[in-house]
Amino acid sequence: MPPDPPKDTAKHAGGPKDAGGKPPPKPCPECGKPANPATLPFCSPRCRDVDLNRWLSGKYVIPGRDTDPEDAE
């Protein structure tokens, strides 16, 4: 007869989970602190605003191909 499957499925389902069955929050992409549900994926409004400022000032750029001068017409 085969052995019973393990009772603790959290270890086998992809990692540790909290008591509610959800995975732990990912860290803030700006400072590394735990993310706050109210400001996901950031830990605070400050980190959210720092990230927004980087996008608006052009420090973050999504790469794309160069345009031909003929395409601009």
Residue, then its C-alpha position, 0 to 999 in steps of 0.5 A: m500500500p502506498p504511503d499517505p501524501p504529506k499533510d503539510t502541503a504549503k512546503h510542497a505547493g511553492g513555498p511558505k504561506d501564512a495562516g490565511g493561506k496566502p504567500p507572504p508579501k513581496p518586498c518593496p521594490e524601492c527599499g526592500k521593506p515588506a509591502n503594505p497592502a494599502t500601497l502595493p507593491f510598495c511599503s509606503p506612499r513615499c516609496r510609491d511617489v519615488d518610483l512615480n517620479r523616476w518614471l515621470s523624469g525619464k530615469y526608467v525607460i522601456p527599450g524600443r526600436d529606433t524610428d526611421p525619419e521616413d516613418a515620422e512623416 
